[in-house]
Amino acid sequence: MRRSRFTETQIVAVLQEAEAGKKARERCRPHGISEATHDHWKAQDGGMRASDLKRLKEIEGEVTQYKRMLL
């Protein structure tokens, strides 16, 4: 699986710009992401803070390691 070039903090910052009232195209262009990526992040990580998102990614990584050990 390819690693994201954006950290959890950066993803949350981009998503918080939506609350400021900017349109999706205006938010995506300066960050170099597509609107589809923005929509994916919003659906997946919408109401989380950076610390919550970081912990979620760590837990998902641990689960992946456990699955590999069992298979």
C-alpha positions as CSV (number, residue, x, y, z in Angstrom):
1,M,0.0,0.0,0.0
2,R,1.4,3.4,-0.9
3,R,2.1,5.8,1.9
4,S,0.5,9.3,1.7
5,R,2.7,12.3,1.2
6,F,0.5,14.1,3.7
7,T,0.7,13.8,7.4
8,E,-2.4,13.4,9.6
9,T,-2.0,17.0,10.7
10,Q,-2.0,18.3,7.1
11,I,-5.1,16.2,6.2
12,V,-7.0,17.7,9.2
13,A,-5.9,21.2,8.3
14,V,-7.2,20.8,4.7
15,L,-10.5,19.4,6.0
16,Q,-10.8,22.3,8.5
17,E,-10.6,24.8,5.7
18,A,-14.1,23.5,4.6
19,E,-15.5,24.9,7.8
20,A,-14.1,28.3,6.8
21,G,-16.5,28.3,3.8
22,K,-14.0,27.8,0.9
23,K,-15.2,25.7,-2.0
24,A,-13.6,22.3,-2.7
25,R,-11.7,23.5,-5.8
26,E,-10.3,26.5,-3.9
27,R,-9.1,24.2,-1.1
28,C,-7.5,21.5,-3.3
29,R,-5.5,23.5,-5.7
30,P,-3.0,25.1,-3.3
31,H,-2.4,21.7,-1.6
32,G,-1.9,19.8,-4.8
33,I,-4.7,17.3,-4.3
34,S,-7.7,16.4,-6.5
35,E,-11.3,16.9,-5.5
36,A,-11.7,13.1,-5.4
37,T,-8.9,12.8,-2.8
38,H,-10.5,15.6,-0.7
39,D,-13.9,13.8,-0.8
40,H,-12.2,10.6,0.2
41,W,-10.5,12.2,3.1
42,K,-13.7,13.9,4.1
43,A,-15.7,10.7,4.1
44,Q,-13.0,8.8,5.9
45,D,-11.6,11.3,8.4
46,G,-14.3,14.0,8.5
47,G,-14.8,15.0,12.1
48,M,-11.6,13.8,13.7
49,R,-8.8,15.8,15.2
50,A,-5.2,15.2,14.3
51,S,-4.4,13.2,17.4
52,D,-7.5,11.0,16.8
53,L,-6.5,10.4,13.2
54,K,-2.9,9.6,14.1
55,R,-4.0,7.0,16.7
56,L,-6.5,5.5,14.2
57,K,-3.7,5.0,11.6
58,E,-1.5,3.4,14.3
59,I,-4.2,0.9,15.3
60,E,-4.9,0.1,11.6
61,G,-1.2,-0.6,11.2
62,E,-1.1,-2.9,14.2
63,V,-4.2,-4.8,12.9
64,T,-2.4,-5.3,9.5
65,Q,0.6,-6.7,11.3
66,Y,-1.5,-9.1,13.3
67,K,-3.3,-10.3,10.2
68,R,0.0,-11.0,8.4
69,M,1.3,-13.0,11.4
70,L,-1.9,-15.2,11.3
71,L,-1.9,-15.8,7.6
